[in-house]
Amino acid sequence: MMAPADPPALARWRADTPGCARRVHLNNAGAALTPRVVHQTVTAHLDLEDELGGYEAAEARSDALRGLYQDLGHLIGAGARNLALVQSSTLAFAQALLAFDFAPGDTILTSRADYASNQIMYLSLARRRGIEIIRAPDTTEGGIDPDAVRSLVAQRRPSLVALTWVPTNSGLVQPAEAIGEICRAAEVPYLVDACQAVGQMPVDVEALHCDYLAATSRKFLRGPRGIGFLYVSDRALAAGAHPLLVDMHGASWTDPDAFALAPDARRFETWEMPYALVLGLGAAVAYALEVGISTAHQRAWALAAYARERLARVPGVRVLDRGPALCAIVTVQPAGRDGAGVKLALRARGINTSSPDREDAVIDMDEKRVSSALRISPHYYNTAEEIDVAAAALEELLSSGLAS
């Protein structure tokens, strides 16, 4: 296929991203390069804390902090009251799980491709609370089978359906909206891990019909590490949902033996926050809205499609992605070589990639008969020339044996 044409805004996006001048960064599914304004926002607040003090600096930026909730809501089609800031997507996901009083006999219905940390949390709940984990089967094309989910929901009436929208080790995009429609019709709570989705594709929580959605700052949203967020639906809030442990930020101690929950999703937050990172997230959200999610989506997915085609022409390389819709994550098996070794060899040449291994996705990797892979994840500020550089370097490393 032909390389995607460069949009007029590309030069500005790259000028706003100083790291582009130093490296070929194709690890946006790990942590994207941040726009200059994000770095400036974080350091400016650290400077303000140094000048005024931590509490005082947060109070001085209270308007910007409030504005973040509004912008974040605009990004995913939610109200500000439905958003909570937490330290990571994994913690956001855990806070949602902790809103359920699971007991022996309860079930969680999930997928075979859910994120490793989520799978481990399910298994931990099974071990501690005696619940059952049901993994819905996939279609022959790849990805969770909505018809199977519909049948399982009717037969087993799960306490929760939980789904990773975009798995970390693959370009697969799960049919999250179709699963949400099933859950809403059956009135079964629905939790979506959108860690790899937010920033690279449109997200609308109303179209997803989800009760909870967890996401991060550092990936395709291009924000700083160490901050994420959780969406909580009005339905869940009205039902009194809250995590198992709530602190004095999420609730008020009203009487010696009583407390009152915060009226909004901030009951899922904790009092202590990394305010510099929170403001950096706000800058990243504003930048993403300025670029336009549809623009980022079309550009990143086109570059990924080009990367799959280009890498498939490298001798010995097998493209691993399967599914009816493939996103801006490309995974390949590099001629039977260890993915971590190839990643490090490419990094020495100034090319950033990632290397998922079997423990990141046991079921999926076993089915693909691989123990490790190489992950290439372009974003809208990348170029087809950078993909060509990475493919040529990979071909040279494999042919020379330098990546063994």
C-alpha positions as CSV (number, residue, x, y, z in Angstrom):
1,M,0.0,0.0,0.0
2,M,1.0,3.6,-0.5
3,A,2.3,5.6,2.5
4,P,-0.3,7.9,4.0
5,A,0.1,11.5,2.8
6,D,1.4,13.9,5.4
7,P,-1.2,16.4,6.6
8,P,-0.4,20.2,6.7
9,A,-0.4,20.2,10.5
10,L,2.3,17.5,10.7
11,A,5.2,20.0,10.8
12,R,3.6,21.8,13.7
13,W,2.9,18.6,15.6
14,R,6.5,17.5,15.3
15,A,7.8,21.0,16.2
16,D,5.7,20.8,19.3
17,T,7.3,17.4,20.1
18,P,11.1,18.0,20.7
19,G,11.7,14.2,21.0
20,C,10.9,13.8,17.3
21,A,14.2,15.4,16.5
22,R,16.2,12.9,18.5
23,R,14.5,9.5,18.1
24,V,12.0,7.5,16.0
25,H,9.4,7.0,18.7
26,L,7.1,4.1,17.8
27,N,6.1,3.2,21.4
28,N,3.0,5.3,21.8
29,A,1.1,2.3,23.2
30,G,3.7,2.4,26.0
31,A,4.2,6.1,26.6
32,A,3.9,8.7,23.9
33,L,6.2,11.6,23.5
34,T,4.5,14.6,25.2
35,P,3.9,17.9,23.5
36,R,6.1,20.7,24.7
37,V,3.1,22.4,26.5
38,V,2.6,19.3,28.7
39,H,6.2,19.4,29.9
40,Q,6.0,23.2,30.4
41,T,2.8,22.8,32.4
42,V,4.2,20.2,34.7
43,T,7.5,22.0,35.4
44,A,5.7,25.3,35.8
45,H,3.5,23.9,38.6
46,L,6.6,22.3,40.3
47,D,8.2,25.8,40.2
48,L,5.0,27.3,41.7
49,E,5.1,24.7,44.5
50,D,8.7,25.6,45.1
51,E,7.7,29.3,45.3
52,L,4.4,29.1,47.2
53,G,4.2,25.7,48.9
54,G,2.3,22.6,47.8
55,Y,-1.1,23.4,49.2
56,E,-1.0,27.0,48.2
57,A,0.1,26.2,44.6
58,A,-2.9,23.8,44.2
59,E,-5.3,26.5,45.5
60,A,-3.8,29.0,43.1
61,R,-4.5,26.7,40.2
62,S,-8.0,25.7,41.3
63,D,-9.6,27.1,38.2
64,A,-7.4,25.1,35.9
65,L,-8.0,22.0,38.0
66,R,-11.8,22.5,37.6
67,G,-11.4,23.1,33.9
68,L,-9.6,19.7,33.5
69,Y,-12.8,17.8,34.5
70,Q,-14.8,19.7,31.9
71,D,-12.3,19.1,29.1
72,L,-11.9,15.4,30.0
73,G,-15.6,15.1,30.0
74,H,-15.7,16.6,26.5
75,L,-13.1,14.2,25.4
76,I,-15.2,11.1,26.2
77,G,-18.7,12.5,26.2
78,A,-19.2,12.6,29.9
79,G,-20.1,15.2,32.6
80,A,-17.5,16.6,34.9
81,R,-19.3,15.1,37.8
82,N,-18.7,11.6,36.4
83,L,-14.9,11.8,36.4
84,A,-12.4,10.8,39.1
85,L,-8.6,11.3,38.9
86,V,-6.4,8.4,40.1
87,Q,-2.8,7.5,39.8
88,S,-3.1,5.0,36.8
89,S,-5.6,3.2,34.6
90,T,-5.0,0.0,36.5
91,L,-5.8,1.7,39.8
92,A,-8.9,3.2,38.2
93,F,-10.0,-0.2,37.1
94,A,-9.3,-1.6,40.6
95,Q,-11.4,1.2,42.2
96,A,-14.3,0.2,39.9
97,L,-13.9,-3.5,40.9
98,L,-13.8,-2.5,44.6
99,A,-17.3,-1.0,44.2
100,F,-18.7,-4.5,44.0
101,D,-19.4,-6.6,47.1
102,F,-18.5,-9.9,45.4
103,A,-19.5,-13.1,47.2
104,P,-19.1,-16.8,46.5
105,G,-21.2,-17.7,43.5
106,D,-20.9,-14.3,41.8
107,T,-19.4,-14.3,38.3
108,I,-17.3,-11.8,36.3
109,L,-17.7,-12.3,32.5
110,T,-14.7,-11.1,30.5
111,S,-12.7,-11.8,27.4
112,R,-9.8,-14.1,26.6
113,A,-7.7,-11.0,25.6
114,D,-8.2,-8.8,28.7
115,Y,-5.1,-7.0,30.0
116,A,-2.8,-9.1,32.2
117,S,-3.2,-6.9,35.3
118,N,-7.0,-7.1,35.0
119,Q,-6.9,-10.9,34.6
120,I,-4.7,-11.2,37.7
121,M,-7.2,-9.0,39.6
122,Y,-10.1,-11.3,38.5
123,L,-8.1,-14.3,39.6
124,S,-7.3,-12.7,42.9
125,L,-11.0,-12.0,43.5
126,A,-11.7,-15.6,42.7
127,R,-9.1,-16.8,45.2
128,R,-10.2,-14.4,48.0
129,R,-14.0,-14.1,47.4
130,G,-14.8,-17.4,45.7
131,I,-16.2,-15.8,42.6
132,E,-16.1,-17.5,39.1
133,I,-14.4,-16.0,36.1
134,I,-16.0,-16.7,32.7
135,R,-14.1,-15.9,29.6
136,A,-16.4,-15.5,26.6
137,P,-15.2,-17.3,23.4
138,D,-13.8,-15.4,20.4
139,T,-15.2,-15.3,16.9
140,T,-13.2,-17.1,14.2
141,E,-12.0,-13.8,12.8
142,G,-10.8,-12.7,16.3
143,G,-12.2,-10.7,19.2
144,I,-14.9,-11.5,21.7
145,D,-18.1,-12.9,20.2
146,P,-21.1,-10.7,21.1
147,D,-23.6,-13.5,20.4
148,A,-21.7,-15.7,22.9
149,V,-21.8,-12.8,25.4
150,R,-25.5,-12.4,25.0
151,S,-26.1,-16.1,25.7
152,L,-23.8,-16.1,28.7
153,V,-25.4,-13.0,30.2
154,A,-28.8,-14.7,29.8
155,Q,-27.7,-18.0,31.2
156,R,-25.4,-16.9,34.0
157,R,-26.5,-13.4,34.9
158,P,-23.0,-12.2,35.8
159,S,-22.4,-9.6,38.5
160,L,-20.2,-7.7,36.2
161,V,-19.0,-7.7,32.5
162,A,-15.5,-6.4,32.2
163,L,-13.7,-5.8,28.9
164,T,-10.4,-4.5,27.7
165,W,-11.3,-2.5,24.6
166,V,-7.8,-2.6,23.0
167,P,-5.5,-5.4,24.4
168,T,-1.9,-4.3,25.1
169,N,-0.3,-7.0,23.0
170,S,-2.3,-6.7,19.8
171,G,-3.9,-4.4,17.3
172,L,-7.3,-5.9,18.1
173,V,-10.2,-3.6,18.8
174,Q,-12.9,-5.4,20.7
175,P,-16.6,-4.7,19.9
176,A,-17.0,-2.7,23.1
177,E,-20.2,-0.9,22.0
178,A,-21.9,-4.1,21.0
179,I,-21.1,-5.6,24.4
180,G,-22.4,-2.5,26.1
181,E,-25.7,-2.8,24.3
182,I,-26.1,-6.3,25.6
183,C,-25.2,-5.3,29.1
184,R,-27.6,-2.3,29.1
185,A,-30.5,-4.4,27.8
186,A,-29.9,-7.0,30.5
187,E,-29.1,-4.3,33.2
188,V,-25.8,-5.9,34.0
189,P,-23.0,-3.6,35.1
190,Y,-20.3,-3.0,32.5
191,L,-16.6,-2.0,33.1
192,V,-14.4,-1.0,30.2
193,D,-10.6,-0.7,30.2
194,A,-10.0,2.1,27.7
195,C,-6.3,2.5,28.6
196,Q,-5.1,1.9,25.0
197,A,-8.2,3.5,23.3
198,V,-8.4,7.1,24.7
199,G,-6.4,9.4,22.5
200,Q,-6.2,7.1,19.4
201,M,-9.9,6.7,18.7
202,P,-13.2,8.3,19.4
203,V,-14.6,7.4,22.9
204,D,-18.2,8.1,23.8
205,V,-19.3,6.6,27.1
206,E,-23.0,7.0,26.1
207,A,-22.5,4.9,23.0
208,L,-20.5,2.4,25.0
209,H,-23.4,2.0,27.6
210,C,-20.7,1.5,30.2
211,D,-21.0,2.0,34.0
212,Y,-17.3,2.5,34.4
213,L,-14.4,3.3,32.1
214,A,-10.7,3.4,33.1
215,A,-8.0,5.2,31.2
216,T,-4.5,6.6,31.5
217,S,-2.7,9.8,30.5
218,R,0.6,8.5,29.3
219,K,-0.3,6.5,26.2
220,F,-2.1,7.9,23.1
221,L,-3.4,10.9,25.1
222,R,0.3,12.0,25.3
223,G,0.1,13.1,28.9
224,P,2.6,12.5,31.7
225,R,3.1,9.2,33.5
226,G,1.6,8.6,36.9
227,I,-2.0,9.9,36.4
228,G,-5.1,8.3,35.0
229,F,-8.9,8.7,35.4
230,L,-12.1,6.8,35.9
231,Y,-15.5,7.5,34.5
232,V,-18.5,6.5,36.7
233,S,-22.0,6.6,35.2
234,D,-25.0,8.5,36.8
235,R,-26.6,5.1,37.2
236,A,-23.8,3.8,39.3
237,L,-23.6,7.0,41.3
238,A,-27.3,7.0,42.0
239,A,-27.1,3.4,43.2
240,G,-24.5,4.6,45.8
241,A,-21.5,2.9,44.2
242,H,-18.2,3.6,45.9
243,P,-14.9,1.8,46.4
244,L,-14.4,-0.5,49.4
245,L,-12.1,2.1,51.1
246,V,-13.0,5.8,50.9
247,D,-11.0,8.5,52.4
248,M,-11.9,12.1,53.6
249,H,-11.8,13.3,50.0
250,G,-14.4,10.8,48.8
251,A,-16.6,11.2,51.8
252,S,-17.2,13.4,54.9
253,W,-17.1,12.1,58.4
254,T,-20.4,13.4,59.6
255,D,-20.9,11.6,63.0
256,P,-18.7,9.3,65.1
257,D,-20.2,6.3,63.4
258,A,-21.3,7.7,60.0
259,F,-20.0,9.2,56.8
260,A,-21.6,10.8,53.7
261,L,-20.3,10.1,50.3
262,A,-19.2,12.8,47.9
263,P,-22.1,13.4,45.5
264,D,-20.1,12.8,42.4
265,A,-17.4,10.5,41.0
266,R,-14.8,12.1,43.2
267,R,-15.8,9.6,45.9
268,F,-13.4,7.3,43.8
269,E,-10.5,9.7,44.3
270,T,-8.2,10.0,47.2
271,W,-7.2,13.2,49.0
272,E,-3.5,13.2,47.9
273,M,-2.9,13.9,44.2
274,P,0.2,14.7,42.1
275,Y,-1.1,18.1,41.1
276,A,1.7,18.9,38.6
277,L,0.8,15.7,36.7
278,V,-2.9,16.4,36.9
279,L,-2.3,19.8,35.3
280,G,-0.1,18.1,32.7
281,L,-3.0,15.8,31.9
282,G,-5.2,18.8,31.5
283,A,-2.7,20.2,29.0
284,A,-2.6,16.9,27.1
285,V,-6.4,16.8,26.9
286,A,-6.5,20.3,25.6
287,Y,-3.9,19.5,23.0
288,A,-5.7,16.3,21.9
289,L,-9.0,18.3,21.5
290,E,-7.1,20.9,19.4
291,V,-5.6,18.3,17.1
292,G,-9.0,16.5,17.0
293,I,-9.6,12.9,18.0
294,S,-10.9,12.0,14.5
295,T,-7.7,13.4,13.0
296,A,-5.5,11.5,15.4
297,H,-7.6,8.4,14.8
298,Q,-7.4,8.4,11.0
299,R,-3.7,9.3,10.9
300,A,-2.5,6.8,13.5
301,W,-4.6,3.9,12.1
302,A,-3.4,4.6,8.5
303,L,0.2,4.6,9.7
304,A,-0.3,1.4,11.5
305,A,-1.9,-0.2,8.4
306,Y,1.2,0.9,6.4
307,A,3.5,-0.5,9.1
308,R,1.8,-3.9,8.9
309,E,2.2,-4.1,5.2
310,R,5.8,-2.8,5.3
311,L,6.8,-5.2,8.1
312,A,5.2,-8.2,6.5
313,R,7.7,-7.7,3.6
314,V,10.7,-8.2,6.0
315,P,12.0,-11.7,5.6
316,G,11.0,-14.0,8.5
317,V,8.6,-11.5,10.1
318,R,5.1,-12.6,10.9
319,V,2.3,-10.1,11.6
320,L,0.3,-11.3,14.6
321,D,-2.7,-8.9,14.7
322,R,-6.1,-10.5,14.1
323,G,-9.6,-9.1,14.2
324,P,-12.3,-7.3,12.2
325,A,-10.9,-3.9,13.2
326,L,-7.2,-3.2,13.8
327,C,-5.9,-0.1,15.5
328,A,-2.6,1.8,15.9
329,I,-0.8,-1.1,17.6
330,V,1.1,-3.5,15.4
331,T,2.6,-6.7,16.7
332,V,5.0,-9.0,14.8
333,Q,7.1,-12.1,15.5
334,P,10.6,-11.1,14.4
335,A,11.9,-14.3,12.7
336,G,11.7,-16.3,15.9
337,R,14.0,-13.9,17.8
338,D,13.4,-12.7,21.4
339,G,11.3,-9.6,21.2
340,A,13.2,-7.9,24.1
341,G,16.5,-8.4,22.4
342,V,15.2,-6.9,19.1
343,K,13.7,-4.0,21.0
344,L,17.0,-3.1,22.7
345,A,18.9,-3.5,19.4
346,L,16.5,-1.1,17.7
347,R,16.7,1.3,20.7
348,A,20.5,1.5,20.3
349,R,19.8,2.8,16.8
350,G,17.4,5.5,18.1
351,I,14.2,3.6,17.4
352,N,11.7,3.1,20.2
353,T,9.4,0.0,20.2
354,S,8.1,-2.4,22.8
355,S,8.3,-6.2,23.4
356,P,5.2,-7.9,25.0
357,D,5.9,-11.4,26.2
358,R,3.8,-14.4,27.1
359,E,3.0,-13.1,30.6
360,D,1.4,-10.0,29.1
361,A,-1.3,-12.1,27.4
362,V,-1.0,-15.8,28.2
363,I,-4.1,-17.0,26.3
364,D,-3.5,-14.9,23.1
365,M,0.2,-15.5,22.9
366,D,-0.2,-19.3,23.4
367,E,-2.8,-19.4,20.6
368,K,-0.4,-17.5,18.3
369,R,2.4,-19.9,19.3
370,V,4.8,-17.1,20.3
371,S,6.5,-16.4,23.6
372,S,7.4,-12.8,22.8
373,A,6.7,-10.2,20.1
374,L,7.8,-6.8,18.8
375,R,5.2,-4.0,19.2
376,I,5.2,-0.9,17.0
377,S,2.6,1.7,17.8
378,P,2.7,4.9,15.7
379,H,0.7,8.0,16.4
380,Y,-0.4,11.0,14.4
381,Y,2.9,12.9,14.8
382,N,4.9,10.0,13.3
383,T,5.7,9.6,9.6
384,A,5.8,6.9,7.1
385,E,9.5,7.6,6.7
386,E,10.0,6.7,10.3
387,I,8.2,3.4,9.8
388,D,10.4,2.7,6.8
389,V,13.5,3.4,8.9
390,A,12.3,1.0,11.6
391,A,11.5,-1.7,9.0
392,A,14.9,-1.3,7.3
393,A,16.7,-1.4,10.6
394,L,14.7,-4.5,11.7
395,E,15.6,-6.3,8.4
396,E,19.3,-5.5,8.8
397,L,19.3,-6.7,12.4
398,L,17.6,-9.9,11.6
399,S,19.7,-10.7,8.5
400,S,23.0,-9.9,10.4
401,G,22.1,-11.8,13.5
402,L,22.7,-8.7,15.7
403,A,19.3,-9.0,17.4
404,S,19.8,-12.6,18.6
